[in-house]
Amino acid sequence: MYALVDCNNFYASCERLFQPGLVGKPIAVLSNNDGCIISRSDEAKVLGIPMGAPEFQVREQLRQSKVHVFSSNYALYGDLSQRVFDILRQFTPNVEEYSIDEAFLNFDGLDENLDYHDYGLQMRNRILKWLSIPVCVGVAPTKALSKVANKIARKFPKQTSGVHVIDTDKKRIKALKWTKIEDVWGIGFRLSKKMKDRNIYTAYDFVDPRHRAWIKLQMGVVGLRLVNELEGQSVLELEAPLTEKKTIAVTRSFPKALNDFDALRERVSTFASVCAEKLRAQKSCCQTVYVFLKTVDYPDGKRKSRGYQQLMTLPFATQSTLTLVQTAVHLLTEIYRRNPDLIFAKAGVIVSQLCPENEKQFDLFADENPKHLKLMQAMDHLNQKIGERKVKIGTQGEKTWNMKQEKLSPKYTTRFDEILTITCR
Amino acid sequence: MPVKLTFIQPDLQSEIEIPYFDYGVSAGFPSPALDFMENKIDLNKALSENPLATFYIRVEGHSMSGAGIDDKDVLVVDRSLEPADKKIAVCFIDGEFTVKRLSKKKEGLWLLPENPKYEPIKVSDESTLIIWGIVTYVIKKV
């Protein structure tokens, strides 16, 4: 049997742990740079605060409805997420961390007569008591069905107590009939529209043998696997964690639109240096550097936002901030030289073709200055000691570096000087 | 007789990790303590029996000074423990955090300060109380 454990409104729930007064009150959490709404409590959903809306567009609505707004506090969310996964590991060693607030579990090897509903309740209660984070648990013979079961648990909290088990064919069919096609795992918006054109409205319609050939045509083997999974035949197993990433991307929207080359250079330098830091942290080097810029949507509506990009493959693999920043700035200069009049809203640096640092190929004629390695080690050491990336290179400025995080809560669990302080009257 | 030399190219690409002993190899007497080496004391482990449910909280104020909890002390708080009579708890009562000793009386629950200058709080039917966690240790700078 598999389970999907999903934290309800995870970011909002994390904020409530240290502000219990906000239980039952509407909360919205903003993306990096306080850009868009990325998490809402149930109360905020009821108020009609739209998911993904840019903050400035709904600012008045948020104020009027007295929604408590937070900048995203990833230090806090990351710590609590890890605690949730570790608690789940007390119930089974087989845990796949699917996203920051979701995990797939597998119960192979556990007592065959296990009462899954009761076991799910125990998980739910432990996470709620220890971390005050409500979760829903869906249990079923396959991963795709456990997603379906989870959705039912979330939708019917009173009837299910937040835990739903699909363990009979009757329950499975009932669940499939209830599940809308757009809510099936792996069926996106576009695909679900096509499905509806063929009168496939529910997961139950989807597994109908009449559609099998068409699904194969549309979705290939992935679609057939999904059919199998929804029919109760497990074909997807827990995935091992990706220990090393294949690409590293650092992209941000600017707090305000930029045209000035120096300001753009500062941003791109900073993104490249964060890429380099991440590479060193996972002991990898990269060989390809990619820089992109995105223009603003022009208010006259005549010109739409457009992307510009440049890519360079280096003669040697590197993890040096100096090399990566130099390359990224070079690519930026290329883009800027051709389009000096554009106004940009967003930029990013992506590094790819990663290899482990101890397996990098040497080029006979081109290699990095070996002094870089030592310099980078010294820089990382200092930054870890002082914190907040105080040591950086010249093209990274002082000012624009800071993310806009006006409503950031303290890093309660990861910084000793930011732990919760309470007054004992 | 001429000396015959064979040159062997070292293979520098492969990595073989050779264990490194920084004791006992030199001619001296090996340290008799080595067999009894233990890990260093980790206060993080020692002070939190259940790290997954443990949080640190700083106190301001003097209402618990009789229990050894003074202004600016740091509490180790375990949310996995069940509240019980006489335990010191982090409480959230009527919209505010506080630290008090729980006291179960016939007439109901009391939150007791440990300083005569402060009044005990009776938990009435109207009050909303969340017992947030149980205090297990006090860390103080002297």
Interface residues (C-beta under 8 A of the other chain):
Chain A: P20 G21 R83 D86 I87 R126 K129 W130 L131 S132 N358 Y412 T413 F416 I419 L420 T421 I422 T423 C424 R425
Chain B: E15 N50 L52 A53 F55 Y56 I57 R58 V59 E60 G61 H62 S63 M64 I69 V74 R79 S80 V90 F92 G95 E96 F97 T98 V99 K100 P113 Y118 I130 W132
